[in-house]
Amino acid sequence: MRKLIKNILPTDDRKRKWTAVVLTVVISGLLTLWGIYGIGQYGIALFILTPLFIGAGSTILYGLKKEITKREALLISLLTLGIFTAGLLVFAIEGIICIAMAAPFGLLLTWVGSLIGYTIINKVPNNAPTAMLILMSVIPVMAFIEKNNEPTLTSVVTYIEINAAPQTVWKNVVEFPQLDEPDEFIFKTGIAYPINAKIVGTGVGAVRHCNFTTGSFVEPITVWDEPRLLKFDVVEQPAPMKELSFWDIDAPHLHDYFVSNQGQFKLSALPNGKTLLEGTTWYYHNIKPAIYWQLWSNHIIHKIHQRVLTHIKKTAENEKKYEP
């Protein structure tokens, strides 16, 4: 391995830099494709170990047997990350929004990787090729380990107070007419948002269709406690977003990586004649690390809840005005 790297790397500084960048991008790209399409994982291997490798690998290849500064290590790492990211866009592997969501993590870990690479080539240069091989190998190993991890169900709850009685609110919970176009920036980026809801039947066993911009959530009713609680399972769901890209992207993470499991609307009568409406979604996703991606998904679900609850509030309060 040491001899192979030595033979590949040019002595000319400019050629060595681009060789280091290209080799790291190619290796990272192949490992990414294998992880996504071969193993079927979006997780620690992709979002943590790959940017670490991009930072460390490019630094090791560029700085092996020569002196470089931490600044040079960081610059070549960021250049490599930039070209790697451009490749994801050009080859329609990912879209702009998902890359933007992963960017804070990617930039931080690429910087950490550059420091790891810098330390290796300065402290143990003879072991640098072995260290690089270990960094490469641990990515697919971690992807295989992650594949067997069970996702954790989590919930998001949003409240709104409505100046109408529960019975009036209930009618607009079960199904509601077309919503106005959203003003929120997040829904203008391709994130799916609700447009209306229809129901077929009444009581337990009825099927509610909550229609989003990307398709319909099919929701068989499991609890019909009028006008207090409407609870449902989710048996079908559309893609959570439409990627912003130069191409028509159908990335694997748009299918069965974010899974809405159940939902409910709870109505509580308040002493002042108003209604407290509570919307809850139970979901899980197969994208890791969960603690990071839940920050995004919880925020998006809250925005979706707020859009629906605000619409229900507006419709119910308008109906109250015309009640005898």
C-alpha positions in Angstrom: 0.0 0.0 0.0 2.8 2.4 0.9 4.7 1.7 -2.2 1.6 2.0 -4.4 0.7 5.4 -3.0 4.3 6.5 -3.4 4.3 5.5 -7.1 0.9 7.2 -7.7 1.7 10.6 -6.1 3.6 13.0 -8.4 6.4 15.1 -7.0 5.1 18.3 -8.7 3.0 20.1 -6.0 0.1 21.1 -8.3 -0.2 17.6 -9.8 0.0 16.0 -6.4 -2.7 18.3 -5.1 -5.1 17.3 -7.9 -4.2 13.7 -7.7 -5.0 13.7 -4.0 -8.3 15.4 -4.6 -9.3 13.1 -7.5 -8.3 9.9 -5.8 -10.2 10.9 -2.6 -13.3 11.9 -4.5 -13.3 8.7 -6.6 -12.9 6.5 -3.5 -15.5 8.4 -1.5 -17.9 8.3 -4.4 -17.6 4.6 -4.9 -18.1 4.0 -1.2 -21.1 6.3 -1.2 -22.7 4.5 -4.1 -22.1 1.1 -2.5 -23.6 2.3 0.8 -26.7 3.9 -0.7 -27.5 1.5 -3.5 -25.7 -1.7 -2.4 -26.2 -1.7 1.4 -29.2 0.7 1.4 -28.0 2.9 4.3 -28.1 6.6 5.0 -26.4 6.8 8.3 -23.2 7.2 10.3 -21.1 5.7 7.5 -22.3 8.3 5.0 -22.8 11.4 7.1 -20.0 11.0 9.6 -17.3 8.6 8.4 -17.3 9.7 4.7 -16.6 13.5 5.4 -14.0 12.4 7.9 -12.4 10.3 5.2 -12.6 13.1 2.7 -10.8 15.4 5.1 -8.2 12.9 6.3 -7.7 11.1 2.9 -7.0 14.2 0.8 -4.7 15.6 3.5 -2.7 12.4 3.8 -2.3 12.0 0.0 -1.3 15.6 -0.5 0.9 16.0 2.6 2.6 12.6 2.7 6.4 13.0 2.7 6.2 16.8 2.4 5.5 19.7 4.8 2.0 21.3 4.8 0.3 23.6 7.2 -3.0 23.1 8.9 -4.5 25.8 6.6 -3.3 23.9 3.5 -4.8 20.7 4.9 -8.1 22.4 5.5 -8.1 24.0 2.0 -7.5 20.8 0.2 -10.1 19.0 2.3 -12.7 21.6 1.5 -11.8 21.6 -2.2 -12.3 17.8 -2.2 -15.6 18.1 -0.3 -16.8 20.7 -2.8 -16.0 18.5 -5.8 -17.5 15.4 -4.2 -20.7 17.4 -3.5 -20.8 18.7 -7.1 -20.5 15.1 -8.2 -23.6 14.2 -6.2 -25.5 16.9 -7.9 -24.2 16.4 -11.4 -24.8 12.6 -11.4 -28.2 13.0 -9.8 -27.4 11.1 -6.7 -28.7 13.9 -4.4 -30.5 17.2 -4.6 -29.7 20.7 -3.3 -32.0 20.6 -0.3 -30.7 17.3 1.2 -27.1 18.5 0.6 -27.9 21.8 2.3 -29.4 19.8 5.3 -26.2 17.7 5.6 -23.8 20.6 5.0 -23.3 21.7 8.6 -22.3 18.2 9.6 -20.3 17.7 6.4 -18.2 20.9 6.8 -17.5 20.3 10.5 -16.4 16.7 10.0 -14.3 17.4 6.9 -12.4 20.0 9.0 -12.0 17.4 11.8 -10.8 14.9 9.2 -8.2 17.4 7.9 -6.8 17.7 11.5 -6.7 13.9 11.8 -4.8 13.6 8.4 -2.5 16.4 9.4 -1.7 14.7 12.7 -1.1 11.4 11.1 1.4 12.7 8.4 3.3 14.7 11.1 3.3 12.2 14.0 3.3 8.8 12.3 4.0 9.3 8.6 5.2 5.7 8.0 1.7 4.5 9.2 -0.2 7.0 7.0 -1.1 4.6 4.2 -2.3 2.0 6.7 -4.4 4.6 8.5 -5.9 5.7 5.2 -6.8 2.1 4.4 -8.4 1.7 7.9 -10.5 4.8 7.3 -11.6 3.5 4.0 -12.5 0.0 5.3 -14.5 1.3 8.3 -17.1 3.0 6.1 -18.7 -0.1 4.6 -18.2 -2.0 7.8 -20.3 0.6 9.7 -22.9 0.6 6.9 -23.4 -3.2 7.4 -23.6 -2.8 11.2 -26.2 0.0 10.9 -28.3 -2.1 8.5 -29.5 -4.3 11.4 -30.4 -1.4 13.8 -34.1 -1.0 14.5 -35.4 2.6 14.1 -37.0 4.4 17.1 -40.5 5.7 17.0 -40.8 9.4 17.9 -43.6 11.9 18.1 -44.3 15.5 17.4 -47.1 17.4 19.1 -48.5 20.8 18.1 -51.3 22.8 19.8 -53.7 25.6 18.8 -56.6 27.3 20.5 -59.7 27.8 18.4 -62.6 30.1 19.1 -65.3 27.6 18.3 -67.0 24.6 20.0 -65.4 21.1 19.7 -68.3 19.9 17.4 -67.6 22.7 14.9 -63.9 22.0 15.0 -64.5 18.3 14.6 -66.1 18.6 11.2 -63.0 20.5 9.9 -60.6 18.0 11.5 -62.2 15.0 9.8 -61.8 16.6 6.4 -61.0 20.1 5.3 -61.1 22.1 2.0 -58.2 23.4 -0.1 -55.6 25.3 1.8 -54.1 28.5 0.6 -50.6 28.4 -1.0 -48.0 28.5 1.8 -45.9 31.6 2.6 -43.2 29.6 4.5 -39.9 29.4 2.8 -39.4 25.7 3.7 -42.4 24.7 1.6 -41.0 26.6 -1.4 -37.9 24.4 -1.4 -39.6 21.2 -2.4 -40.7 19.9 1.0 -44.2 18.3 0.6 -47.0 20.1 2.3 -50.8 19.4 2.8 -53.3 20.8 0.4 -56.7 19.2 1.6 -58.2 16.2 3.3 -61.1 13.9 2.3 -62.7 11.0 4.1 -64.6 8.0 2.8 -67.1 6.7 5.4 -67.5 7.5 9.1 -66.4 5.9 12.3 -63.7 3.3 12.8 -62.7 1.8 9.5 -63.4 5.0 7.5 -60.4 6.0 5.3 -59.1 9.5 5.4 -56.9 10.8 2.6 -54.6 13.7 3.5 -53.4 15.0 0.2 -50.0 16.6 -0.1 -48.2 18.1 -3.0 -46.4 14.8 -3.7 -49.4 12.5 -3.2 -51.7 11.2 -0.5 -51.4 9.8 3.0 -53.9 7.0 3.3 -55.2 6.9 6.9 -57.6 4.2 8.1 -59.4 5.5 11.2 -58.7 3.5 14.4 -60.4 5.7 17.0 -63.5 7.8 16.3 -64.6 9.5 19.5 -66.6 12.4 18.2 -65.9 15.3 19.1 -62.9 14.4 21.2 -60.4 12.2 19.5 -59.7 11.1 15.9 -56.8 8.6 15.6 -55.5 6.8 12.5 -52.8 4.6 11.1 -50.8 5.5 8.0 -50.7 2.7 5.5 -49.5 4.6 2.4 -47.6 7.8 2.1 -46.0 9.9 -0.7 -42.5 11.1 -1.0 -41.6 13.6 1.7 -40.2 16.1 -0.8 -39.3 16.8 -4.4 -35.6 17.4 -4.7 -34.4 20.6 -6.2 -32.0 19.6 -8.9 -31.0 20.0 -12.5 -32.4 16.5 -13.1 -35.4 14.5 -12.0 -34.0 12.8 -8.9 -35.6 9.8 -7.3 -33.1 9.2 -4.5 -33.7 6.0 -2.3 -34.1 8.2 0.8 -37.4 9.5 -0.7 -38.9 6.1 -0.2 -39.3 4.4 3.2 -36.6 6.3 4.9 -39.0 8.7 6.5 -42.1 6.8 7.7 -45.2 8.3 9.2 -46.7 5.6 11.4 -49.7 7.1 13.1 -51.5 10.3 13.7 -54.2 11.8 15.8 -56.3 15.0 16.5 -57.3 15.5 20.1 -60.0 18.1 20.9 -60.4 19.5 24.4 -63.3 21.8 25.4 -62.1 24.9 27.3 -64.1 26.7 30.0 -64.4 29.8 27.8 -66.2 27.9 25.0 -63.1 27.6 22.9 -61.4 24.3 21.8 -57.8 23.3 22.3 -56.8 21.3 19.2 -53.8 19.0 19.4 -52.2 17.3 16.4 -49.7 14.5 16.9 -47.6 12.5 14.4 -45.7 9.4 15.3 -42.9 8.6 12.9 -39.5 7.0 12.4 -36.8 7.4 9.9 -33.9 5.2 8.8 -31.5 8.0 8.4 -28.8 8.4 11.1 -27.5 9.9 13.3 -31.1 10.3 14.5 -30.3 13.1 17.0 -29.3 15.3 14.1 -31.9 14.4 11.5 -34.7 14.7 14.0 -33.9 18.4 14.4 -34.9 18.8 10.8 -37.8 16.3 10.7 -39.4 17.6 13.9 -39.2 21.2 12.6 -40.8 20.3 9.3 -43.6 18.2 10.9 -44.3 21.2 13.3 -44.6 23.4 10.2 -47.0 21.0 8.6 -49.0 20.7 11.7 -49.2 24.5 12.0 -50.4 24.8 8.5 -53.2 22.3 9.0 -54.2 23.5 12.5 -54.2 27.2 11.4 -56.4 26.3 8.4 -58.8 24.3 10.7 -58.9 27.3 13.1 -59.7 29.7 10.3 -62.5 27.5 8.8 -64.1 26.6 12.1 -64.1 30.2 13.4 -65.6 31.4 10.1 -68.4 28.8 10.4 -69.1 29.9 14.0 -69.9 33.4 12.7 -72.8 32.0 10.7 -74.2 29.6 13.4 -77.6 30.6 14.6 
